[in-house]
Amino acid sequence: MALLRAGIWTLLLALHTQVGDGQMVQMDPSKSGFVGSQVELRCIFINSNPPVKISQVTWQKLLNGTKQNVAIANPALGVSVLSPFKERVSFKQAAVRHRTPSLEDTTIVFSNLQLSDEAAYICEYTTFPAGNRENMVNLTVYARPMTRMTLTTPTIVARGQRRKMTVATCVSANGKPPSVIKWDTRLKGEASYQETRNQNGTTTVRSNFMVIPSRETHKQKLTCIVTYQNDKIPDSVVLNVQYEPDVKIEGFDGNWFLKRQNVQLTCKADANPPVTIYQWKLLNGSLPSNVEIKNNTLHFKGPVTNDLAGTYVCDATNGIGTRTGIVDVNITESPKDLVPKGREFTQEHHNAGAAIGGAVGGVVLLGVAAILLFVFLRRRQRTFKGDYSTKKHVFGNGYSKAGGLPNHPPMPKNLQYTEDSDDEKKPTQISTTGGFEASERNFDAESEDLKRPYFTVDEGESREYDERTLGFQYDPEPEIADDMISQTDGSVISKKEWYV
């Protein structure tokens, strides 16, 4: 409101100056400074030609519509600075203070600015015969805040609680204009903010940072950044969190075997403050007689025996509390084949091996199935191989086209069978004398009857023949007809079919 009124006064004074007879009071529209600093308020009188006479110059403070004299310069009476500005305000030009002063430049200097100095200031010239001329400047006073960051307590104790607590506070006090506070940290926490307006026009900003105290928060850095206008003011602290020991027992590698030498167990504890007491015990028994306790380590003298087996317990105590570590020790007869370091089999290796094994097993299974199927089909269909005819001979399971003919006696050219009798279709038994006792039949190569003995016999079809199954006896071997060719299995085939 005061600044609005000062603006109105400035406008009125400017209009008044412009309507004068060439006289003008020059001033800056606004000035600013920080508390404790120095600032100049310029005031220069532009005289006319012919010049007017300056009777007096008066500086006044305008605040909330009320004027208060600050300093006066009079050609006859000299210079006067009034309280409470007497110690902090002076005229810049020394000529103003001379016995015959020069009053065209009556700039004043404010030293050690205070927040209460913020106001509108009027520089008024009294002239003869032109009257009064004046102008006004607005003075703004800024206050740099006092920033500080503090820990809530020098030492934060974590006792296993899971609730958040304030660990640090950042304050920007008595700032004008207000500051902005931000936190920079890796901690997972929560910040709260509060602003307080002070009676002198400044603002105090406060921010608290809350975390859950734990072993992980110990020695973590917490930084508060205060931004005031264009300046950034950082401040940091390192948290000191005390916590109970975190205990584990090292030394047992799962391969303690009989007669092994130089084994030991060490109780390791992460604690703040450090552990002061270590206590060892063996569940369901007492410690072996060959054990030596040094600080936090159990040294087992001599070779490993079965007496060393059991559950070992280490209690570690610091100023906050006591925690326990446990390890089960078992003894084996001989060393285990441990996987060398760096070659441990992971679950991925196991899965890959299982996949490869499954693939190989599948291939082997398919191969076995293919072999079984091949054997089954071979047994299922027992046919003679050949590329000369689809007709098969029941007397053997193969043919020979050339060479290697057996030494069979020549077969009669004519074999005769009765048309309708099954018995007559059987050849007559061969006598011991080597002659054939059978009816003769024309063995014409072009006759369909010659083709009747050649047909396919599949497995399981033999039961259809029963008594019709053909039987032969060769004792001695008969002679083979000229138009027949003997096979290696003892059968014969006509030359026409052989050369087809």
RARA-V187448 format. One record per residue. N is the residue number from 1. RES is the residue in one small letter. SS is DSSP state (helix for helix, strand for strand, loop for the rest). Layout:
# RARA-V187448
N/RES/SS + N/RES/SS
This chain:
# RARA-V187448
1/m/loop + 2/a/helix + 3/l/helix + 4/l/helix + 5/r/helix + 6/a/helix + 7/g/helix + 8/i/helix + 9/w/helix + 10/t/helix + 11/l/helix + 12/l/helix + 13/l/helix + 14/a/helix + 15/l/helix + 16/h/helix + 17/t/helix + 18/q/helix + 19/v/loop + 20/g/loop + 21/d/loop + 22/g/loop + 23/q/loop + 24/m/strand + 25/v/strand + 26/q/strand + 27/m/loop + 28/d/loop + 29/p/loop + 30/s/strand + 31/k/strand + 32/s/strand + 33/g/strand + 34/f/strand + 35/v/loop + 36/g/loop + 37/s/loop + 38/q/loop + 39/v/strand + 40/e/strand + 41/l/strand + 42/r/loop + 43/c/loop + 44/i/strand + 45/f/strand + 46/i/strand + 47/n/loop + 48/s/loop + 49/n/loop + 50/p/loop + 51/p/loop + 52/v/loop + 53/k/strand + 54/i/strand + 55/s/strand + 56/q/strand + 57/v/strand + 58/t/strand + 59/w/strand + 60/q/strand + 61/k/strand + 62/l/strand + 63/l/strand + 64/n/loop + 65/g/loop + 66/t/strand + 67/k/strand + 68/q/strand + 69/n/strand + 70/v/strand + 71/a/strand + 72/i/strand + 73/a/strand + 74/n/strand + 75/p/loop + 76/a/loop + 77/l/loop + 78/g/strand + 79/v/strand + 80/s/strand + 81/v/strand + 82/l/loop + 83/s/loop + 84/p/loop + 85/f/loop + 86/k/loop + 87/e/loop + 88/r/loop + 89/v/strand + 90/s/strand + 91/f/strand + 92/k/loop + 93/q/loop + 94/a/helix + 95/a/helix + 96/v/helix + 97/r/helix + 98/h/loop + 99/r/loop + 100/t/loop + 101/p/loop + 102/s/loop + 103/l/loop + 104/e/loop + 105/d/strand + 106/t/loop + 107/t/loop + 108/i/strand + 109/v/strand + 110/f/strand + 111/s/loop + 112/n/loop + 113/l/loop + 114/q/loop + 115/l/helix + 116/s/helix + 117/d/helix + 118/e/loop + 119/a/strand + 120/a/strand + 121/y/strand + 122/i/strand + 123/c/strand + 124/e/strand + 125/y/strand + 126/t/strand + 127/t/strand + 128/f/strand + 129/p/loop + 130/a/loop + 131/g/strand + 132/n/strand + 133/r/strand + 134/e/strand + 135/n/strand + 136/m/strand + 137/v/strand + 138/n/strand + 139/l/strand + 140/t/strand + 141/v/strand + 142/y/strand + 143/a/strand + 144/r/loop + 145/p/loop + 146/m/strand + 147/t/strand + 148/r/strand + 149/m/strand + 150/t/strand + 151/l/strand + 152/t/loop + 153/t/loop + 154/p/loop + 155/t/loop + 156/i/strand + 157/v/strand + 158/a/loop + 159/r/loop + 160/g/loop + 161/q/loop + 162/r/loop + 163/r/loop + 164/k/loop + 165/m/strand + 166/t/strand + 167/v/strand + 168/a/strand + 169/t/strand + 170/c/strand + 171/v/strand + 172/s/strand + 173/a/strand + 174/n/strand + 175/g/strand + 176/k/strand + 177/p/loop + 178/p/loop + 179/s/loop + 180/v/strand + 181/i/strand + 182/k/strand + 183/w/strand + 184/d/strand + 185/t/strand + 186/r/loop + 187/l/loop + 188/k/loop + 189/g/loop + 190/e/strand + 191/a/strand + 192/s/strand + 193/y/strand + 194/q/strand + 195/e/strand + 196/t/strand + 197/r/strand + 198/n/loop + 199/q/loop + 200/n/loop + 201/g/loop + 202/t/loop + 203/t/strand + 204/t/strand + 205/v/strand + 206/r/strand + 207/s/strand + 208/n/strand + 209/f/strand + 210/m/strand + 211/v/strand + 212/i/loop + 213/p/loop + 214/s/loop + 215/r/helix + 216/e/helix + 217/t/helix + 218/h/loop + 219/k/loop + 220/q/loop + 221/k/strand + 222/l/strand + 223/t/strand + 224/c/strand + 225/i/strand + 226/v/strand + 227/t/strand + 228/y/strand + 229/q/loop + 230/n/loop + 231/d/strand + 232/k/strand + 233/i/strand + 234/p/strand + 235/d/strand + 236/s/strand + 237/v/strand + 238/v/strand + 239/l/loop + 240/n/loop + 241/v/strand + 242/q/strand + 243/y/strand + 244/e/strand + 245/p/strand + 246/d/strand + 247/v/strand + 248/k/strand + 249/i/strand + 250/e/strand + 251/g/loop + 252/f/loop + 253/d/loop + 254/g/loop + 255/n/loop + 256/w/strand + 257/f/strand + 258/l/loop + 259/k/loop + 260/r/loop + 261/q/loop + 262/n/loop + 263/v/strand + 264/q/strand + 265/l/strand + 266/t/strand + 267/c/strand + 268/k/strand + 269/a/strand + 270/d/strand + 271/a/strand + 272/n/strand + 273/p/loop + 274/p/loop + 275/v/loop + 276/t/loop + 277/i/strand + 278/y/strand + 279/q/strand + 280/w/strand + 281/k/strand + 282/l/strand + 283/l/loop + 284/n/loop + 285/g/strand + 286/s/loop + 287/l/loop + 288/p/loop + 289/s/loop + 290/n/loop + 291/v/strand + 292/e/strand + 293/i/strand + 294/k/strand + 295/n/loop + 296/n/loop + 297/t/strand + 298/l/strand + 299/h/strand + 300/f/strand + 301/k/loop + 302/g/loop + 303/p/loop + 304/v/loop + 305/t/loop + 306/n/helix + 307/d/helix + 308/l/helix + 309/a/loop + 310/g/strand + 311/t/strand + 312/y/strand + 313/v/strand + 314/c/strand + 315/d/strand + 316/a/strand + 317/t/strand + 318/n/loop + 319/g/loop + 320/i/loop + 321/g/loop + 322/t/strand + 323/r/strand + 324/t/strand + 325/g/strand + 326/i/strand + 327/v/strand + 328/d/strand + 329/v/strand + 330/n/loop + 331/i/strand + 332/t/strand + 333/e/loop + 334/s/loop + 335/p/loop + 336/k/loop + 337/d/loop + 338/l/loop + 339/v/loop + 340/p/loop + 341/k/loop + 342/g/loop + 343/r/loop + 344/e/loop + 345/f/loop + 346/t/loop + 347/q/helix + 348/e/helix + 349/h/helix + 350/h/helix + 351/n/helix + 352/a/helix + 353/g/helix + 354/a/helix + 355/a/helix + 356/i/helix + 357/g/helix + 358/g/helix + 359/a/helix + 360/v/helix + 361/g/helix + 362/g/helix + 363/v/helix + 364/v/helix + 365/l/helix + 366/l/helix + 367/g/helix + 368/v/helix + 369/a/helix + 370/a/helix + 371/i/helix + 372/l/helix + 373/l/helix + 374/f/helix + 375/v/helix + 376/f/helix + 377/l/helix + 378/r/helix + 379/r/helix + 380/r/helix + 381/q/loop + 382/r/loop + 383/t/loop + 384/f/loop + 385/k/loop + 386/g/loop + 387/d/loop + 388/y/loop + 389/s/loop + 390/t/loop + 391/k/loop + 392/k/loop + 393/h/strand + 394/v/loop + 395/f/loop + 396/g/loop + 397/n/loop + 398/g/loop + 399/y/loop + 400/s/loop + 401/k/loop + 402/a/loop + 403/g/loop + 404/g/loop + 405/l/loop + 406/p/loop + 407/n/loop + 408/h/loop + 409/p/loop + 410/p/strand + 411/m/loop + 412/p/loop + 413/k/loop + 414/n/loop + 415/l/loop + 416/q/loop + 417/y/loop + 418/t/loop + 419/e/loop + 420/d/loop + 421/s/loop + 422/d/helix + 423/d/helix + 424/e/helix + 425/k/helix + 426/k/loop + 427/p/loop + 428/t/loop + 429/q/loop + 430/i/strand + 431/s/loop + 432/t/loop + 433/t/loop + 434/g/loop + 435/g/loop + 436/f/strand + 437/e/loop + 438/a/loop + 439/s/loop + 440/e/loop + 441/r/loop + 442/n/loop + 443/f/loop + 444/d/loop + 445/a/loop + 446/e/loop + 447/s/loop + 448/e/helix + 449/d/helix + 450/l/helix + 451/k/helix + 452/r/loop + 453/p/loop + 454/y/strand + 455/f/loop + 456/t/loop + 457/v/loop + 458/d/loop + 459/e/loop + 460/g/loop + 461/e/loop + 462/s/helix + 463/r/helix + 464/e/helix + 465/y/loop + 466/d/helix + 467/e/helix + 468/r/helix + 469/t/loop + 470/l/loop + 471/g/loop + 472/f/loop + 473/q/loop + 474/y/loop + 475/d/loop + 476/p/loop + 477/e/loop + 478/p/loop + 479/e/strand + 480/i/loop + 481/a/loop + 482/d/loop + 483/d/loop + 484/m/strand + 485/i/strand + 486/s/strand + 487/q/loop + 488/t/loop + 489/d/loop + 490/g/loop + 491/s/loop + 492/v/strand + 493/i/strand + 494/s/strand + 495/k/helix + 496/k/helix + 497/e/helix + 498/w/helix + 499/y/loop + 500/v/loop
